[in-house]
Every structure is written in C-alpha cells, then in structure tokens.
Amino acid sequence: MPTNLPNEVTVQIRTDGVNDYVFVLNFSRKEQTILLDNRVYTDMLNADREEVLQAKDAVQIKPYGVRILKRSKQE
C-alpha cells in the first residue's frame, strides 16, 4: 500500500498465509482517496459481485468509512 496516505487514513494488513487482507480506515469527516500500488486487489465488502481493483484505480473511502481489500500474499 502507498506510504503517502492522507493524515486521517490508516492501513492495517493481516494475512492468512495465502492472501493479505488490507483494512483501510478513514477517520475524517470527508471522503478520502488513495491510489493503489502495482498489485491486484479484490474489494471484500462488495456483496453483490467481486470487484477487482488494479494499480490504475483510486479507492474512495467514505467519511468514517472502511474498505477491506484482498490481495495475493507477496513472497
């Protein structure tokens, strides 16, 4: 994940040994945008369909919102 996050956004990563789960949390009153790195991510909170996000994509996080993204664990 990028290291130049907005001040009000944090990222935590957990793994199951196969995949990394990236928790992006917005602690501000305004929508925040982060740019993804050169990995492929799946949006885990999209219940209707699996949304694949790639490096060219920007991720929007609603005010006080959270995004949970899954990516293959990098060796």
N, C-alpha and C positions, 0 to 999 in steps of 0.2 A: 504494500500500500504506500501511497505517497507520504513523504515526511513533511510536506508543506501544507498541513491541514489548517483550516480556519481555527482560531483560538477556541471557539466553543464546541469543536467537534473532536471526539476521541475515537480511537480504533483499538479493539482488543481482538486477538486471534487465539482460537482454540483449535485443536486437531484431534482426530480420531485415529491418526496414523496413516490414513489414506487420503483424506481431504482436510483442508483448513477451512474453518468457519470464521468469517470476518464480521465482527459486530461493529457497526458504525453508528455512533450515537451523537445526536445534535442537542446540545444543552442551551440553545438560544431561542429567542422569540421569532427569528426569521428563518426562512428556508435557506439551506446551505447547499453548495455544490462541491463535489470532489471529483477529481479526474482519476481514472483507474490506471494502473501500471500495465505492463505488457503481458498480462495473464488473462485467461478466460474465467469469468465468474458466472454463477447461477444465483438469481435472486430467490432466496428461500421463502420469502413471505408472500410471494405471488401464488395464491392458492389455485387460481383458475388455469394457469399454464406456466410452464417452465420458461423463464425469461433469461436468455443468455446475454451477458454484458461483456464487452471486449474493450481493449485499450482505447479505442477511439471514443468510447462512451463516457459521458459525465453522469454521475449519480446524484440525484436530487434527494435531500433529506428534509422532510417537513419540519416545521418548528417543534422542538422537543420530541422529534421522531427518531426512529431506529431503522436501519437496514441490516439484514443478515444475508451475507453473500458467501457462497461456497466456491472453492477453487481446489484443483488438484494440489496435493502436497508436493512442494518442490524439494528435491533431494539436495 
